[in-house]
Amino acid sequence: MSINLTLLIVMGVLYACGIYLVLERSLTRVLLGLMLLANATNILILTTGGYAGLAPLFTKETSPDAYSDPLPQALILTSIVISFAVTAFMLGIIYRTWVLARQDEIQDDLEDRRVAETPSFDAEDDAIVPLETSEFAVTPANTSDHTHPEATETPSKAPNQEGGSA
């Protein structure tokens, strides 16, 4: 199988332009970048499928090298449908941001900047967790099953409760 250099160059240019446009702050440019990436992926799948051959019908006279593989064509059709759905979704988002803010550019969010600048240490994630985290008291069947004394202990005396009868 020989490689079609023209398709590879076009695919590389489409990927490069698509990635550049996806990194922009304008939603319209992001949409165009996603469309270019989808088309570049379609060309990639088409290139890996090889050259067009005969229909994938089985006859005894035709050699297996002459057949065309239908799987890349099916994958391209699926990719077209998915890219159409993503394009429609992005067009809805672009329209909604234009109606609400009359601008197409994504602004910096102060909360996002604050979260990005915080260290990765989280006191809740790094805290020591007790063995038993249930809110219900666990009572073992016999006294020899006590593995963790704090897991089954209940407070000996509740604090003074007002307004209730004992």
GUSE-560239 format. One record per atom (N, C-alpha, C): residue number from 1; atom name; x, y, z. Coordinates in nm, 3 decimals. Example, Ala and Ser with C-alpha at 12.3 -4.5 7.8 and 13.67 -1.06 7.14 Angstrom:
<nodes>
NODE   k  a       x       y       z
NODE   1  N   1.319  -0.569   0.780
NODE   1 CA   1.230  -0.450   0.780
NODE   1  C   1.320  -0.330   0.780
NODE   2  N   1.285  -0.225   0.708
NODE   2 CA   1.367  -0.106   0.714
NODE   2  C   1.290   0.003   0.787
</nodes>
This chain:
<nodes>
NODE   k  a       x       y       z
NODE   1  N   0.084  -0.118   0.000
NODE   1 CA   0.000   0.000   0.000
NODE   1  C   0.089   0.124   0.000
NODE   2  N   0.064   0.214  -0.091
NODE   2 CA   0.139   0.339  -0.095
NODE   2  C   0.060   0.448  -0.023
NODE   3  N   0.131   0.546   0.024
NODE   3 CA   0.070   0.652   0.104
NODE   3  C   0.045   0.774   0.017
NODE   4  N  -0.073   0.832   0.031
NODE   4 CA  -0.106   0.953  -0.042
NODE   4  C  -0.053   1.072   0.038
NODE   5  N   0.053   1.131  -0.009
NODE   5 CA   0.120   1.240   0.063
NODE   5  C   0.033   1.365   0.070
NODE   6  N  -0.048   1.390  -0.032
NODE   6 CA  -0.133   1.508  -0.032
NODE   6  C  -0.234   1.503   0.083
NODE   7  N  -0.297   1.387   0.102
NODE   7 CA  -0.393   1.374   0.212
NODE   7  C  -0.326   1.389   0.348
NODE   8  N  -0.204   1.339   0.361
NODE   8 CA  -0.134   1.353   0.488
NODE   8  C  -0.098   1.499   0.517
NODE   9  N  -0.058   1.573   0.416
NODE   9 CA  -0.026   1.715   0.436
NODE   9  C  -0.152   1.794   0.470
NODE  10  N  -0.260   1.767   0.398
NODE  10 CA  -0.387   1.836   0.427
NODE  10  C  -0.432   1.804   0.569
NODE  11  N  -0.420   1.676   0.608
NODE  11 CA  -0.460   1.636   0.742
NODE  11  C  -0.375   1.706   0.848
NODE  12  N  -0.245   1.715   0.827
NODE  12 CA  -0.159   1.784   0.922
NODE  12  C  -0.192   1.931   0.934
NODE  13  N  -0.221   1.997   0.822
NODE  13 CA  -0.258   2.139   0.825
NODE  13  C  -0.391   2.157   0.897
NODE  14  N  -0.487   2.069   0.872
NODE  14 CA  -0.615   2.079   0.939
NODE  14  C  -0.601   2.058   1.090
NODE  15  N  -0.520   1.962   1.130
NODE  15 CA  -0.497   1.942   1.274
NODE  15  C  -0.429   2.064   1.336
NODE  16  N  -0.329   2.119   1.270
NODE  16 CA  -0.257   2.235   1.325
NODE  16  C  -0.350   2.355   1.338
NODE  17  N  -0.426   2.384   1.234
NODE  17 CA  -0.518   2.499   1.239
NODE  17  C  -0.629   2.474   1.341
NODE  18  N  -0.679   2.350   1.349
NODE  18 CA  -0.785   2.319   1.444
NODE  18  C  -0.740   2.335   1.587
NODE  19  N  -0.622   2.287   1.620
NODE  19 CA  -0.570   2.302   1.757
NODE  19  C  -0.545   2.449   1.789
NODE  20  N  -0.495   2.523   1.693
NODE  20 CA  -0.472   2.667   1.716
NODE  20  C  -0.604   2.738   1.745
NODE  21  N  -0.709   2.705   1.668
NODE  21 CA  -0.836   2.772   1.687
NODE  21  C  -0.907   2.728   1.815
NODE  22  N  -0.890   2.604   1.857
NODE  22 CA  -0.953   2.558   1.980
NODE  22  C  -0.895   2.631   2.101
NODE  23  N  -0.771   2.674   2.095
NODE  23 CA  -0.707   2.742   2.206
NODE  23  C  -0.740   2.891   2.213
NODE  24  N  -0.820   2.941   2.121
NODE  24 CA  -0.860   3.082   2.123
NODE  24  C  -0.969   3.105   2.228
NODE  25  N  -0.996   3.232   2.257
NODE  25 CA  -1.097   3.266   2.357
NODE  25  C  -1.233   3.295   2.295
NODE  26  N  -1.241   3.307   2.166
NODE  26 CA  -1.367   3.332   2.098
NODE  26  C  -1.437   3.198   2.073
NODE  27  N  -1.565   3.191   2.108
NODE  27 CA  -1.639   3.066   2.091
NODE  27  C  -1.658   3.030   1.944
NODE  28  N  -1.669   3.129   1.858
NODE  28 CA  -1.683   3.101   1.715
NODE  28  C  -1.556   3.037   1.661
NODE  29  N  -1.442   3.084   1.704
NODE  29 CA  -1.316   3.023   1.661
NODE  29  C  -1.299   2.883   1.719
NODE  30  N  -1.347   2.862   1.841
NODE  30 CA  -1.342   2.728   1.899
NODE  30  C  -1.429   2.633   1.817
NODE  31  N  -1.545   2.679   1.775
NODE  31 CA  -1.633   2.597   1.691
NODE  31  C  -1.566   2.563   1.559
NODE  32  N  -1.504   2.662   1.496
NODE  32 CA  -1.434   2.635   1.370
NODE  32  C  -1.318   2.539   1.391
NODE  33  N  -1.249   2.552   1.503
NODE  33 CA  -1.140   2.459   1.533
NODE  33  C  -1.189   2.317   1.553
NODE  34  N  -1.303   2.301   1.621
NODE  34 CA  -1.359   2.167   1.639
NODE  34  C  -1.401   2.107   1.505
NODE  35  N  -1.454   2.189   1.418
NODE  35 CA  -1.493   2.140   1.286
NODE  35  C  -1.370   2.096   1.205
NODE  36  N  -1.262   2.173   1.214
NODE  36 CA  -1.140   2.136   1.144
NODE  36  C  -1.080   2.007   1.201
NODE  37  N  -1.085   1.992   1.332
NODE  37 CA  -1.035   1.869   1.394
NODE  37  C  -1.118   1.747   1.352
NODE  38  N  -1.248   1.765   1.342
NODE  38 CA  -1.334   1.654   1.300
NODE  38  C  -1.304   1.615   1.155
NODE  39  N  -1.285   1.714   1.069
NODE  39 CA  -1.254   1.684   0.929
NODE  39  C  -1.115   1.621   0.914
NODE  40  N  -1.021   1.666   0.994
NODE  40 CA  -0.887   1.605   0.989
NODE  40  C  -0.893   1.460   1.036
NODE  41  N  -0.975   1.432   1.136
NODE  41 CA  -0.990   1.295   1.183
NODE  41  C  -1.056   1.208   1.076
NODE  42  N  -1.152   1.264   1.003
NODE  42 CA  -1.215   1.190   0.893
NODE  42  C  -1.113   1.155   0.785
NODE  43  N  -1.026   1.249   0.755
NODE  43 CA  -0.922   1.222   0.655
NODE  43  C  -0.823   1.118   0.707
NODE  44  N  -0.793   1.123   0.836
NODE  44 CA  -0.704   1.022   0.896
NODE  44  C  -0.765   0.882   0.884
NODE  45  N  -0.893   0.870   0.915
NODE  45 CA  -0.958   0.740   0.904
NODE  45  C  -0.965   0.695   0.759
NODE  46  N  -0.990   0.787   0.669
NODE  46 CA  -0.995   0.754   0.526
NODE  46  C  -0.859   0.708   0.476
NODE  47  N  -0.754   0.772   0.522
NODE  47 CA  -0.619   0.736   0.479
NODE  47  C  -0.579   0.598   0.532
NODE  48  N  -0.616   0.569   0.656
NODE  48 CA  -0.581   0.439   0.711
NODE  48  C  -0.662   0.327   0.647
NODE  49  N  -0.775   0.359   0.585
NODE  49 CA  -0.855   0.257   0.519
NODE  49  C  -0.795   0.208   0.389
NODE  50  N  -0.700   0.280   0.335
NODE  50 CA  -0.637   0.239   0.209
NODE  50  C  -0.712   0.292   0.089
NODE  51  N  -0.663   0.255  -0.028
NODE  51 CA  -0.724   0.301  -0.151
NODE  51  C  -0.857   0.229  -0.176
NODE  52  N  -0.939   0.292  -0.257
NODE  52 CA  -1.069   0.234  -0.290
NODE  52  C  -1.049   0.109  -0.374
NODE  53  N  -1.126   0.009  -0.344
NODE  53 CA  -1.119  -0.116  -0.419
NODE  53  C  -1.257  -0.156  -0.464
NODE  54  N  -1.275  -0.283  -0.485
NODE  54 CA  -1.405  -0.335  -0.524
NODE  54  C  -1.498  -0.337  -0.403
NODE  55  N  -1.624  -0.357  -0.431
NODE  55 CA  -1.722  -0.368  -0.324
NODE  55  C  -1.688  -0.490  -0.238
NODE  56  N  -1.716  -0.484  -0.109
NODE  56 CA  -1.679  -0.595  -0.020
NODE  56  C  -1.774  -0.714  -0.032
NODE  57  N  -1.796  -0.756  -0.155
NODE  57 CA  -1.877  -0.875  -0.178
NODE  57  C  -1.785  -0.993  -0.204
NODE  58  N  -1.820  -1.107  -0.154
NODE  58 CA  -1.734  -1.224  -0.165
NODE  58  C  -1.767  -1.302  -0.292
NODE  59  N  -1.667  -1.311  -0.378
NODE  59 CA  -1.676  -1.401  -0.493
NODE  59  C  -1.545  -1.478  -0.500
NODE  60  N  -1.547  -1.594  -0.561
NODE  60 CA  -1.429  -1.679  -0.564
NODE  60  C  -1.324  -1.628  -0.660
NODE  61  N  -1.363  -1.549  -0.760
NODE  61 CA  -1.267  -1.505  -0.861
NODE  61  C  -1.183  -1.386  -0.817
NODE  62  N  -1.230  -1.307  -0.722
NODE  62 CA  -1.162  -1.184  -0.682
NODE  62  C  -1.062  -1.214  -0.571
NODE  63  N  -0.944  -1.155  -0.586
NODE  63 CA  -0.842  -1.174  -0.483
NODE  63  C  -0.874  -1.087  -0.361
NODE  64  N  -0.832  -1.127  -0.242
NODE  64 CA  -0.862  -1.049  -0.121
NODE  64  C  -0.798  -0.911  -0.121
NODE  65  N  -0.688  -0.890  -0.195
NODE  65 CA  -0.623  -0.759  -0.198
NODE  65  C  -0.705  -0.655  -0.273
NODE  66  N  -0.798  -0.698  -0.357
NODE  66 CA  -0.876  -0.604  -0.438
NODE  66  C  -0.999  -0.551  -0.365
NODE  67  N  -1.033  -0.610  -0.252
NODE  67 CA  -1.152  -0.566  -0.179
NODE  67  C  -1.127  -0.435  -0.106
NODE  68  N  -1.235  -0.364  -0.080
NODE  68 CA  -1.230  -0.241  -0.002
NODE  68  C  -1.289  -0.271   0.135
NODE  69  N  -1.225  -0.219   0.238
NODE  69 CA  -1.272  -0.242   0.374
NODE  69  C  -1.383  -0.142   0.407
NODE  70  N  -1.503  -0.187   0.442
NODE  70 CA  -1.613  -0.093   0.470
NODE  70  C  -1.608  -0.032   0.610
NODE  71  N  -1.525  -0.082   0.699
NODE  71 CA  -1.521  -0.032   0.836
NODE  71  C  -1.479   0.115   0.845
NODE  72  N  -1.372   0.160   0.775
NODE  72 CA  -1.338   0.302   0.783
NODE  72  C  -1.450   0.393   0.732
NODE  73  N  -1.522   0.348   0.632
NODE  73 CA  -1.634   0.429   0.581
NODE  73  C  -1.744   0.441   0.686
NODE  74  N  -1.771   0.332   0.757
NODE  74 CA  -1.871   0.337   0.864
NODE  74  C  -1.824   0.426   0.978
NODE  75  N  -1.696   0.420   1.011
NODE  75 CA  -1.643   0.507   1.117
NODE  75  C  -1.651   0.654   1.078
NODE  76  N  -1.627   0.684   0.951
NODE  76 CA  -1.636   0.822   0.904
NODE  76  C  -1.780   0.872   0.912
NODE  77  N  -1.876   0.787   0.874
NODE  77 CA  -2.016   0.828   0.886
NODE  77  C  -2.054   0.854   1.032
NODE  78  N  -2.006   0.771   1.122
NODE  78 CA  -2.032   0.794   1.264
NODE  78  C  -1.967   0.922   1.311
NODE  79  N  -1.846   0.947   1.266
NODE  79 CA  -1.775   1.070   1.303
NODE  79  C  -1.846   1.194   1.250
NODE  80  N  -1.902   1.184   1.132
NODE  80 CA  -1.976   1.297   1.076
NODE  80  C  -2.099   1.329   1.161
NODE  81  N  -2.170   1.227   1.203
NODE  81 CA  -2.289   1.247   1.286
NODE  81  C  -2.252   1.308   1.421
NODE  82  N  -2.146   1.258   1.482
NODE  82 CA  -2.103   1.311   1.612
NODE  82  C  -2.056   1.455   1.598
NODE  83  N  -1.979   1.485   1.495
NODE  83 CA  -1.931   1.623   1.477
NODE  83  C  -2.047   1.717   1.446
NODE  84  N  -2.150   1.668   1.376
NODE  84 CA  -2.268   1.752   1.351
NODE  84  C  -2.339   1.783   1.482
NODE  85  N  -2.350   1.685   1.572
NODE  85 CA  -2.415   1.707   1.701
NODE  85  C  -2.335   1.805   1.786
NODE  86  N  -2.203   1.791   1.787
NODE  86 CA  -2.119   1.884   1.864
NODE  86  C  -2.128   2.025   1.806
NODE  87  N  -2.132   2.035   1.674
NODE  87 CA  -2.145   2.166   1.610
NODE  87  C  -2.278   2.231   1.646
NODE  88  N  -2.386   2.155   1.643
NODE  88 CA  -2.517   2.210   1.680
NODE  88  C  -2.518   2.255   1.825
NODE  89  N  -2.457   2.175   1.914
NODE  89 CA  -2.451   2.212   2.055
NODE  89  C  -2.370   2.340   2.075
NODE  90  N  -2.256   2.350   2.008
NODE  90 CA  -2.172   2.470   2.020
NODE  90  C  -2.243   2.592   1.962
NODE  91  N  -2.316   2.574   1.853
NODE  91 CA  -2.392   2.687   1.797
NODE  91  C  -2.497   2.736   1.896
NODE  92  N  -2.560   2.643   1.968
NODE  92 CA  -2.655   2.683   2.072
NODE  92  C  -2.588   2.760   2.184
NODE  93  N  -2.469   2.715   2.225
NODE  93 CA  -2.396   2.786   2.331
NODE  93  C  -2.354   2.925   2.282
NODE  94  N  -2.306   2.933   2.159
NODE  94 CA  -2.264   3.062   2.104
NODE  94  C  -2.382   3.158   2.095
NODE  95  N  -2.495   3.108   2.048
NODE  95 CA  -2.614   3.193   2.038
NODE  95  C  -2.657   3.241   2.176
NODE  96  N  -2.656   3.152   2.275
NODE  96 CA  -2.699   3.190   2.409
NODE  96  C  -2.606   3.293   2.472
NODE  97  N  -2.475   3.277   2.454
NODE  97 CA  -2.383   3.377   2.509
NODE  97  C  -2.397   3.511   2.436
NODE  98  N  -2.429   3.506   2.309
NODE  98 CA  -2.447   3.632   2.236
NODE  98  C  -2.575   3.703   2.282
NODE  99  N  -2.681   3.627   2.308
NODE  99 CA  -2.806   3.688   2.354
NODE  99  C  -2.788   3.746   2.494
NODE 100  N  -2.717   3.676   2.581
NODE 100 CA  -2.703   3.722   2.719
NODE 100  C  -2.600   3.834   2.735
NODE 101  N  -2.485   3.821   2.670
NODE 101 CA  -2.375   3.913   2.698
NODE 101  C  -2.336   4.000   2.581
NODE 102  N  -2.390   3.975   2.463
NODE 102 CA  -2.354   4.050   2.342
NODE 102  C  -2.204   4.047   2.314
NODE 103  N  -2.142   3.936   2.348
NODE 103 CA  -2.001   3.918   2.316
NODE 103  C  -1.974   3.771   2.293
NODE 104  N  -1.869   3.744   2.221
NODE 104 CA  -1.836   3.607   2.183
NODE 104  C  -1.713   3.556   2.257
NODE 105  N  -1.648   3.643   2.329
NODE 105 CA  -1.522   3.608   2.392
NODE 105  C  -1.543   3.566   2.537
NODE 106  N  -1.474   3.461   2.577
NODE 106 CA  -1.483   3.411   2.715
NODE 106  C  -1.396   3.499   2.803
NODE 107  N  -1.454   3.550   2.912
NODE 107 CA  -1.381   3.636   3.004
NODE 107  C  -1.317   3.552   3.114
NODE 108  N  -1.213   3.607   3.176
NODE 108 CA  -1.150   3.541   3.289
NODE 108  C  -1.245   3.545   3.409
NODE 109  N  -1.252   3.437   3.479
NODE 109 CA  -1.334   3.428   3.598
NODE 109  C  -1.242   3.436   3.719
NODE 110  N  -1.273   3.525   3.811
NODE 110 CA  -1.188   3.543   3.929
NODE 110  C  -1.185   3.418   4.015
NODE 111  N  -1.297   3.346   4.024
NODE 111 CA  -1.300   3.225   4.105
NODE 111  C  -1.211   3.117   4.043
NODE 112  N  -1.209   3.107   3.911
NODE 112 CA  -1.121   3.011   3.845
NODE 112  C  -0.974   3.042   3.871
NODE 113  N  -0.941   3.169   3.869
NODE 113 CA  -0.802   3.208   3.898
NODE 113  C  -0.764   3.174   4.042
NODE 114  N  -0.858   3.197   4.136
NODE 114 CA  -0.831   3.168   4.277
NODE 114  C  -0.811   3.017   4.297
NODE 115  N  -0.893   2.936   4.233
NODE 115 CA  -0.880   2.791   4.246
NODE 115  C  -0.749   2.743   4.184
NODE 116  N  -0.709   2.804   4.073
NODE 116 CA  -0.585   2.763   4.008
NODE 116  C  -0.463   2.799   4.092
NODE 117  N  -0.472   2.903   4.171
NODE 117 CA  -0.357   2.947   4.251
NODE 117  C  -0.349   2.877   4.387
NODE 118  N  -0.452   2.805   4.430
NODE 118 CA  -0.448   2.739   4.560
NODE 118  C  -0.359   2.616   4.554
NODE 119  N  -0.293   2.585   4.665
NODE 119 CA  -0.208   2.465   4.666
NODE 119  C  -0.294   2.340   4.658
NODE 120  N  -0.231   2.229   4.630
NODE 120 CA  -0.305   2.105   4.612
NODE 120  C  -0.340   2.036   4.743
NODE 121  N  -0.292   2.087   4.857
NODE 121 CA  -0.321   2.027   4.987
NODE 121  C  -0.466   2.054   5.024
NODE 122  N  -0.537   1.950   5.061
NODE 122 CA  -0.674   1.965   5.105
NODE 122  C  -0.685   1.899   5.242
NODE 123  N  -0.721   1.978   5.343
NODE 123 CA  -0.724   1.926   5.480
NODE 123  C  -0.826   1.814   5.494
NODE 124  N  -0.935   1.823   5.423
NODE 124 CA  -1.037   1.719   5.434
NODE 124  C  -0.990   1.587   5.372
NODE 125  N  -0.924   1.595   5.260
NODE 125 CA  -0.875   1.474   5.195
NODE 125  C  -0.761   1.409   5.271
NODE 126  N  -0.680   1.489   5.340
NODE 126 CA  -0.564   1.437   5.410
NODE 126  C  -0.590   1.408   5.558
NODE 127  N  -0.714   1.418   5.602
NODE 127 CA  -0.746   1.395   5.742
NODE 127  C  -0.747   1.245   5.772
NODE 128  N  -0.726   1.213   5.900
NODE 128 CA  -0.730   1.073   5.944
NODE 128  C  -0.876   1.033   5.960
NODE 129  N  -0.913   0.925   5.898
NODE 129 CA  -1.051   0.878   5.902
NODE 129  C  -1.061   0.764   6.001
NODE 130  N  -1.158   0.767   6.092
NODE 130 CA  -1.171   0.656   6.187
NODE 130  C  -1.213   0.528   6.114
NODE 131  N  -1.193   0.416   6.182
NODE 131 CA  -1.227   0.289   6.120
NODE 131  C  -1.376   0.278   6.090
NODE 132  N  -1.457   0.323   6.182
NODE 132 CA  -1.602   0.315   6.164
NODE 132  C  -1.655   0.454   6.136
NODE 133  N  -1.713   0.473   6.022
NODE 133 CA  -1.764   0.604   5.985
NODE 133  C  -1.915   0.608   5.983
NODE 134  N  -1.979   0.502   6.028
NODE 134 CA  -2.124   0.498   6.028
NODE 134  C  -2.178   0.582   6.142
NODE 135  N  -2.295   0.638   6.123
NODE 135 CA  -2.357   0.714   6.230
NODE 135  C  -2.435   0.625   6.325
NODE 136  N  -2.450   0.497   6.291
NODE 136 CA  -2.521   0.403   6.374
NODE 136  C  -2.422   0.327   6.462
NODE 137  N  -2.461   0.298   6.584
NODE 137 CA  -2.375   0.224   6.676
NODE 137  C  -2.368   0.079   6.632
NODE 138  N  -2.246   0.027   6.627
NODE 138 CA  -2.226  -0.112   6.588
NODE 138  C  -2.207  -0.193   6.714
NODE 139  N  -2.290  -0.294   6.731
NODE 139 CA  -2.276  -0.381   6.848
NODE 139  C  -2.244  -0.521   6.799
NODE 140  N  -2.127  -0.572   6.835
NODE 140 CA  -2.091  -0.707   6.790
NODE 140  C  -2.173  -0.812   6.863
NODE 141  N  -2.180  -0.933   6.806
NODE 141 CA  -2.260  -1.042   6.863
NODE 141  C  -2.204  -1.088   6.997
NODE 142  N  -2.073  -1.097   7.008
NODE 142 CA  -2.012  -1.134   7.136
NODE 142  C  -1.899  -1.035   7.166
NODE 143  N  -1.849  -1.041   7.286
NODE 143 CA  -1.751  -0.943   7.331
NODE 143  C  -1.614  -0.963   7.268
NODE 144  N  -1.587  -1.078   7.211
NODE 144 CA  -1.455  -1.101   7.152
NODE 144  C  -1.442  -1.038   7.014
NODE 145  N  -1.553  -0.986   6.957
NODE 145 CA  -1.550  -0.927   6.824
NODE 145  C  -1.511  -0.779   6.826
NODE 146  N  -1.478  -0.725   6.945
NODE 146 CA  -1.441  -0.584   6.952
NODE 146  C  -1.305  -0.565   6.885
NODE 147  N  -1.304  -0.505   6.768
NODE 147 CA  -1.177  -0.479   6.701
NODE 147  C  -1.132  -0.337   6.724
NODE 148  N  -1.225  -0.250   6.737
NODE 148 CA  -1.193  -0.110   6.756
NODE 148  C  -1.288  -0.057   6.862
NODE 149  N  -1.238  -0.025   6.983
NODE 149 CA  -1.329   0.011   7.092
NODE 149  C  -1.406   0.139   7.065
NODE 150  N  -1.350   0.232   6.989
NODE 150 CA  -1.420   0.357   6.967
NODE 150  C  -1.535   0.341   6.869
NODE 151  N  -1.533   0.233   6.791
NODE 151 CA  -1.637   0.214   6.692
NODE 151  C  -1.770   0.177   6.755
NODE 152  N  -1.768   0.113   6.874
NODE 152 CA  -1.892   0.069   6.936
NODE 152  C  -1.928   0.148   7.059
NODE 153  N  -1.843   0.241   7.099
NODE 153 CA  -1.873   0.318   7.219
NODE 153  C  -1.983   0.417   7.191
NODE 154  N  -2.073   0.428   7.288
NODE 154 CA  -2.176   0.531   7.282
NODE 154  C  -2.152   0.625   7.398
NODE 155  N  -2.193   0.748   7.387
NODE 155 CA  -2.170   0.841   7.498
NODE 155  C  -2.240   0.791   7.624
NODE 156  N  -2.170   0.802   7.737
NODE 156 CA  -2.224   0.749   7.862
NODE 156  C  -2.343   0.833   7.909
NODE 157  N  -2.337   0.960   7.888
NODE 157 CA  -2.445   1.047   7.933
NODE 157  C  -2.461   1.158   7.831
NODE 158  N  -2.579   1.177   7.784
NODE 158 CA  -2.606   1.283   7.689
NODE 158  C  -2.606   1.415   7.761
NODE 159  N  -2.573   1.524   7.694
NODE 159 CA  -2.580   1.655   7.758
NODE 159  C  -2.725   1.689   7.795
NODE 160  N  -2.738   1.786   7.883
NODE 160 CA  -2.871   1.825   7.930
NODE 160  C  -2.960   1.861   7.813
NODE 161  N  -3.073   1.797   7.805
NODE 161 CA  -3.168   1.827   7.700
NODE 161  C  -3.282   1.907   7.760
NODE 162  N  -3.318   2.014   7.697
NODE 162 CA  -3.425   2.098   7.747
NODE 162  C  -3.552   2.068   7.673
NODE 163  N  -3.661   2.071   7.743
NODE 163 CA  -3.791   2.060   7.679
NODE 163  C  -3.834   1.919   7.653
NODE 164  N  -3.762   1.819   7.692
NODE 164 CA  -3.801   1.681   7.666
NODE 164  C  -3.820   1.605   7.795
NODE 165  N  -3.893   1.499   7.788
NODE 165 CA  -3.909   1.415   7.907
NODE 165  C  -3.816   1.295   7.897
NODE 166  N  -3.767   1.251   8.012
NODE 166 CA  -3.672   1.140   8.014
NODE 166  C  -3.736   1.009   8.039
</nodes>
